[in-house]
Amino acid sequence: MDDKMSLNTLPWQQLLDTQGLQCPLPLLKAKRALNHLEVGQKLKVLATDAASQKDFAVWVQLVGHTLLQNECIDGVYHYLIEKN
């Protein structure tokens, strides 16, 4: 099994589809969604804004969450964020 397949099968508690939205909306919506999750739960975010890669990487470090997945598959950016 390749790494992309295993990353796409990681369990998550909530899916947030922000495809078509531009910066800063994907990040703002993810922040709001994470507020409703418990520590240890995971949020899967789908985005099409290329700027979101840098935004999510920097933001999770600032707030202390864990970015378990950050990759682009067929033009869609996939993020898996664990709430800490």
C-alpha distances in whole Angstrom, upper triangle without the diagonal:
4,7,8,7,7,10,11,11,13,17,20,23,25,23,26,26,28,27,30,32,33,34,34,34,30,31,34,32,29,32,34,31,30,33,33,30,30,29,26,25,22,23,21,23,22,25,26,28,27,29,27,25,28,30,27,26,30,30,28,29,33,33,30,27,24,21,18,17,18,17,18,16,19,22,21,21,19,20,19,22,23,27,29
4,6,6,7,9,10,11,13,17,19,23,24,23,24,24,26,25,28,30,30,31,32,31,28,28,32,30,27,30,32,29,29,32,32,29,30,29,25,24,22,22,19,21,20,22,23,25,24,26,25,22,25,27,24,23,27,28,26,27,30,30,28,26,22,19,16,14,16,14,15,14,16,19,18,18,16,18,17,21,22,26,28
4,5,5,6,9,10,11,15,17,21,22,20,22,22,24,23,26,27,28,28,29,28,25,25,28,27,24,27,29,26,25,29,29,26,27,26,22,21,19,19,17,18,18,20,21,23,21,23,21,19,21,23,20,19,23,24,22,23,27,27,25,22,18,16,12,11,12,11,13,12,15,18,17,15,13,14,14,17,19,22,24
4,5,5,6,9,10,14,16,19,19,18,19,19,20,20,23,24,25,25,26,26,22,23,26,25,22,25,27,24,24,28,28,25,26,25,22,21,18,17,14,15,15,17,18,20,19,21,19,17,20,21,19,18,22,23,21,23,26,26,24,21,18,15,12,10,11,9,10,9,12,14,13,12,10,12,13,16,18,22,24
4,5,5,7,9,12,15,18,19,17,19,19,21,21,24,26,27,27,28,27,24,25,28,26,23,26,28,25,24,28,28,25,26,25,22,21,18,18,15,16,16,18,20,22,22,24,22,20,23,24,21,21,25,25,23,25,29,28,26,23,20,17,14,12,13,12,13,11,14,16,15,15,12,14,14,17,19,22,25
4,5,5,7,10,13,17,18,17,20,20,22,22,26,27,28,28,29,28,24,24,27,26,23,25,27,24,23,27,26,23,24,23,19,18,16,16,14,16,17,19,21,24,23,25,22,20,23,24,21,20,24,24,22,24,27,26,24,21,17,15,12,11,13,13,14,13,16,19,17,16,13,14,12,16,16,20,22
4,5,5,9,11,15,15,15,16,17,19,19,23,23,25,24,25,24,20,21,24,22,19,22,24,21,20,23,23,21,21,20,17,16,13,13,11,13,13,16,18,20,20,21,19,16,19,20,17,17,20,21,18,20,23,23,21,18,14,12,8,7,10,9,12,11,15,16,14,13,10,10,9,12,13,17,19
4,6,8,10,13,14,12,14,15,17,17,21,22,23,24,24,23,19,20,23,21,18,21,23,20,19,23,23,20,21,21,18,16,13,13,10,12,12,15,17,19,19,21,18,17,20,21,18,18,22,22,20,22,25,24,23,19,16,14,11,9,11,10,11,10,13,15,13,12,9,10,9,13,15,18,21
4,6,9,12,14,13,16,17,20,20,24,25,26,27,27,26,22,23,25,23,20,23,24,20,20,23,22,20,21,20,17,15,13,13,11,14,14,18,20,23,23,25,22,20,23,24,20,21,24,24,21,24,27,25,24,20,17,15,12,11,14,14,15,14,17,19,16,15,12,13,11,14,15,18,21
4,7,10,12,12,15,17,19,20,24,24,26,26,26,24,21,21,23,21,18,20,22,18,17,21,20,17,17,17,13,12,9,11,10,13,14,18,20,23,23,24,21,19,22,22,18,19,22,21,18,21,24,22,20,17,14,12,9,9,13,14,16,15,19,20,17,15,12,11,9,11,11,15,17
4,7,9,10,14,16,19,20,24,24,26,26,26,24,21,21,22,20,17,19,20,16,15,19,17,14,15,15,12,9,8,9,9,13,15,18,21,24,24,25,22,21,23,23,19,20,23,22,19,22,24,22,20,16,14,14,11,12,15,16,18,18,21,22,19,17,13,12,9,11,11,13,16
4,6,7,11,13,16,18,22,22,24,23,23,21,17,18,19,16,14,16,16,13,12,15,14,11,12,13,10,7,5,6,6,10,13,16,20,22,23,23,20,19,22,21,17,18,21,19,17,20,22,19,18,14,13,12,11,11,14,16,18,18,21,21,18,16,12,11,8,9,9,11,14
4,7,10,13,16,19,22,22,24,24,23,21,18,18,18,15,13,15,14,11,10,13,11,8,10,11,10,6,5,6,8,11,14,17,21,23,24,25,21,21,23,22,18,20,22,20,18,21,22,20,19,15,15,15,14,15,17,19,21,21,23,23,20,18,15,13,10,10,10,11,14
4,7,10,13,15,19,18,21,21,20,17,14,15,15,12,10,13,12,8,9,12,10,8,11,13,12,9,7,5,6,9,11,15,18,20,22,22,18,19,22,20,17,19,21,19,17,21,22,19,19,15,15,15,14,14,16,18,19,19,21,21,17,16,13,12,10,10,11,12,15
4,6,10,12,15,15,18,18,18,15,12,14,15,11,10,13,13,9,11,14,12,12,15,16,15,12,9,6,5,6,8,11,15,17,19,20,16,17,20,18,16,18,21,18,17,21,22,20,20,17,16,15,14,13,15,16,16,16,18,18,14,13,10,10,9,11,12,14,17
4,6,9,12,12,14,15,15,12,9,11,11,8,7,11,10,8,10,13,12,12,16,17,17,14,11,7,6,5,6,9,12,14,16,17,14,15,18,16,14,17,19,17,16,20,21,19,20,16,17,15,15,14,14,15,16,16,18,16,13,12,10,10,10,11,13,14,18
4,6,9,9,12,14,14,11,8,11,12,9,9,13,13,11,14,16,16,16,20,21,20,17,14,11,8,6,5,7,10,12,15,16,13,15,18,16,14,18,20,18,18,22,23,21,22,19,19,17,17,15,15,15,14,14,15,14,10,10,10,11,12,14,17,18,21
4,6,6,9,10,11,8,6,9,10,8,9,12,13,12,14,17,17,18,21,22,22,19,16,12,11,7,6,5,7,9,12,13,10,13,16,14,13,16,18,17,17,21,21,20,22,19,19,17,18,16,15,15,14,15,15,13,10,10,10,11,13,14,18,19,22
4,6,8,11,12,10,8,12,13,12,12,16,16,15,18,20,21,21,25,26,25,22,19,15,12,9,6,4,5,7,11,12,11,13,16,15,15,18,20,19,20,23,24,23,25,22,22,19,19,17,15,14,12,13,12,10,8,9,10,12,15,17,20,22,25
4,7,10,12,10,9,13,14,13,14,18,18,18,20,23,23,24,27,28,28,25,22,18,16,12,10,7,6,7,11,12,12,15,17,16,16,19,21,20,22,25,25,25,27,24,24,21,23,20,18,17,15,15,14,11,10,11,14,15,18,20,23,24,28
4,7,8,6,6,10,11,10,12,15,15,16,18,20,21,22,26,27,27,24,21,17,16,12,10,7,7,7,11,11,10,13,15,14,14,18,19,18,19,22,22,22,24,22,23,20,22,20,17,17,16,17,17,14,12,12,14,15,18,19,22,23,26
4,6,6,7,9,11,11,13,15,16,17,19,21,23,24,27,27,28,25,22,19,17,14,12,9,8,6,9,8,8,12,13,11,13,16,17,16,18,21,21,21,24,22,23,20,22,20,17,17,16,18,18,14,13,13,15,16,19,19,23,23,26
3,5,6,7,9,11,12,13,15,16,18,19,22,23,25,26,26,24,22,18,17,14,13,10,10,7,9,7,7,10,11,8,11,14,14,13,16,18,18,18,21,20,20,18,21,19,16,17,16,19,20,16,15,13,15,15,18,18,21,21,24
4,6,6,6,9,10,11,13,14,16,17,19,21,24,24,25,23,21,17,17,14,14,11,12,9,11,9,8,12,11,8,10,13,13,11,14,17,16,16,19,18,19,18,21,19,17,18,18,21,22,18,16,15,16,15,18,17,20,20,22
4,5,5,6,8,10,11,12,14,15,17,19,22,23,24,22,19,16,15,12,12,10,11,10,13,11,9,13,14,11,12,15,15,13,15,19,18,17,20,18,20,18,21,19,17,19,18,20,21,18,15,14,15,15,17,16,19,19,22
4,6,5,6,9,10,11,12,14,16,17,20,21,21,19,16,12,12,8,8,7,9,8,11,10,7,10,12,9,9,13,14,12,13,17,17,16,18,16,17,15,17,15,14,15,15,17,18,15,12,11,12,11,13,13,16,16,19
4,5,5,6,9,10,10,12,15,15,18,18,19,17,15,12,12,9,11,10,12,10,12,10,7,10,11,7,7,10,11,8,10,13,13,12,15,13,14,13,16,15,13,16,16,19,20,18,15,12,13,11,13,11,14,14,17
4,5,5,6,9,10,11,13,15,18,19,20,18,16,13,14,12,13,12,15,13,15,13,11,14,14,10,10,14,13,10,12,15,14,13,16,15,17,16,19,18,17,19,20,22,23,21,18,16,16,14,15,14,16,15,17
4,5,5,6,9,10,11,13,16,18,19,16,14,11,12,9,11,11,14,13,16,15,12,15,16,13,12,15,16,13,14,17,17,15,17,15,17,16,18,17,17,19,19,21,22,20,17,15,15,13,14,13,15,14,17
4,5,5,6,9,10,11,14,15,15,13,11,8,9,7,10,11,14,14,16,14,11,13,14,11,9,13,14,11,11,14,14,12,14,12,13,12,14,14,14,16,17,19,21,19,16,13,12,10,10,9,11,11,14
4,5,5,6,9,10,13,14,15,13,12,10,12,11,14,14,17,16,18,16,13,15,15,12,10,13,13,9,10,13,12,10,12,11,13,13,16,16,16,19,20,22,25,22,19,17,16,13,13,10,12,10,13
4,6,5,7,9,13,14,16,14,13,11,13,12,15,15,19,18,20,19,16,18,19,15,14,17,17,13,13,17,16,13,15,14,16,16,19,19,19,22,23,24,26,24,21,19,18,15,15,13,14,12,15
4,5,6,7,11,13,14,11,10,8,10,10,13,14,18,18,20,19,16,18,19,16,14,17,18,14,14,17,17,14,16,13,15,15,17,17,18,20,21,22,24,23,19,17,16,13,12,11,12,10,14
4,5,5,8,9,11,9,8,7,10,11,14,16,20,19,21,20,16,17,18,15,13,15,16,13,11,15,14,11,12,10,12,13,14,16,17,20,21,23,25,24,20,18,16,13,11,9,9,7,10
4,6,8,10,12,11,11,11,14,14,18,19,22,22,24,22,19,21,21,18,16,18,18,14,13,16,15,12,13,12,14,16,18,19,20,23,25,27,29,27,24,21,19,16,15,12,12,9,11
4,7,10,12,10,11,10,14,15,18,20,23,24,26,25,21,23,24,20,18,21,21,17,16,19,19,15,16,14,16,17,19,20,22,24,26,27,29,28,24,22,20,17,16,13,12,10,13
4,7,8,6,8,8,12,14,17,20,23,24,26,25,21,22,23,20,17,19,20,17,15,18,18,15,15,12,14,15,16,18,20,23,24,26,28,27,24,21,19,16,13,11,9,7,10
4,6,6,9,10,14,17,20,23,26,27,28,27,23,24,25,22,19,21,21,18,16,18,18,15,14,12,14,16,16,19,21,24,27,28,31,30,26,24,21,18,15,12,10,7,8
4,6,9,11,15,17,21,23,27,27,28,27,23,23,23,21,18,19,20,17,14,16,16,13,11,9,11,14,14,17,20,23,26,27,31,30,26,24,20,17,14,11,8,5,5
4,7,10,13,16,20,22,26,26,27,26,23,22,23,21,18,18,20,17,14,16,17,14,12,9,10,12,12,15,18,21,24,25,29,28,25,22,19,15,12,10,6,5,6
4,7,10,13,17,20,23,24,25,25,21,21,22,21,17,18,20,17,14,17,18,15,14,11,11,12,12,14,17,20,22,23,26,26,22,20,17,14,10,8,6,6,8
4,7,10,13,16,20,21,22,22,18,18,19,18,14,15,18,16,13,16,17,15,14,10,9,10,9,11,13,16,18,19,22,22,19,16,13,10,7,5,4,6,10
4,6,10,13,17,18,19,19,15,15,17,16,12,14,17,14,12,16,17,15,14,11,10,10,10,10,12,15,16,17,20,20,16,14,10,8,6,5,6,8,12
4,7,10,14,15,17,17,14,14,16,15,12,14,17,15,13,17,19,17,17,13,12,10,10,9,10,12,13,14,16,16,12,10,7,6,5,6,9,11,15
4,7,10,12,13,14,10,11,14,13,10,13,15,14,13,17,18,17,17,14,13,11,11,10,10,11,12,13,15,14,10,8,6,5,6,8,11,13,16
4,7,10,11,13,10,11,14,13,12,14,17,16,16,19,21,20,20,17,16,13,14,11,10,10,9,10,12,10,6,6,5,7,9,11,15,17,20
4,6,8,10,7,9,12,12,11,14,16,15,16,19,20,20,21,18,18,15,16,13,11,10,9,10,11,9,6,5,7,8,12,13,17,19,22
4,6,9,8,10,13,13,13,15,18,17,19,21,23,23,24,22,21,17,18,15,12,11,9,10,10,7,5,6,9,11,15,17,20,22,25
4,5,6,8,10,10,11,14,15,15,17,20,20,21,23,21,20,17,19,16,13,12,11,13,13,9,8,8,11,12,16,17,21,22,25
4,5,6,8,9,11,12,14,15,17,19,20,21,22,21,20,16,18,15,12,11,9,12,12,9,9,8,11,12,16,17,21,23,25
4,5,6,6,9,10,11,12,15,16,17,19,20,19,19,16,18,16,12,13,12,15,16,13,12,10,13,13,16,17,20,22,24
4,6,5,6,8,10,10,12,14,15,16,17,16,16,13,15,13,10,11,11,14,15,12,11,8,10,10,13,13,17,18,20
4,6,6,6,9,10,11,13,15,16,17,15,14,11,13,11,7,8,9,13,15,12,11,7,9,9,12,13,16,18,20
4,6,5,6,8,10,11,12,14,16,15,14,12,14,13,10,11,12,16,18,16,14,11,13,11,14,14,17,18,20
4,6,5,6,9,10,11,12,14,13,14,12,15,14,11,13,14,18,20,17,15,12,13,11,14,13,16,16,18
4,6,5,6,9,10,11,12,10,10,8,11,10,8,11,13,16,19,16,14,11,11,8,10,9,12,13,15
4,6,6,7,9,11,11,10,9,7,10,10,8,11,14,17,20,18,16,12,12,9,11,10,13,14,15
4,6,5,6,9,10,10,11,10,13,14,12,15,17,21,23,21,19,15,15,13,14,12,15,15,15
4,5,5,6,8,8,10,10,13,14,13,16,18,21,24,21,19,16,15,12,13,11,13,12,13
4,5,5,6,5,6,7,10,12,11,15,18,21,24,22,19,16,14,11,11,8,9,9,10
4,6,5,7,8,8,12,14,13,17,20,23,26,24,22,18,17,14,14,11,12,12,11
4,6,8,10,12,15,17,16,20,22,26,28,26,24,20,20,16,16,13,14,13,12
4,6,9,11,15,17,17,20,23,26,29,27,24,21,19,16,15,12,11,10,9
4,7,10,13,15,16,20,23,26,29,27,24,21,19,15,14,10,10,8,6
4,7,9,12,13,17,20,23,26,25,22,18,16,12,10,7,6,5,5
4,6,9,11,14,18,20,24,23,20,16,14,10,8,6,5,7,7
4,6,7,11,14,16,20,19,16,13,10,7,6,5,6,9,10
4,7,10,14,15,19,19,16,13,10,7,5,6,7,10,12
4,6,10,12,15,15,13,9,7,5,5,7,10,13,15
4,7,10,13,13,11,7,6,5,7,9,12,15,17
4,7,10,10,8,6,5,7,10,12,16,19,21
4,6,6,5,4,6,9,12,15,18,21,24
4,6,5,6,7,11,13,17,20,23,26
4,6,8,10,14,17,20,23,26,29
4,7,10,13,16,19,23,25,28
4,6,10,13,16,20,22,25
4,7,10,13,16,19,22
4,7,10,13,16,19
4,6,10,13,15
4,7,10,13
4,6,9
4,6
4
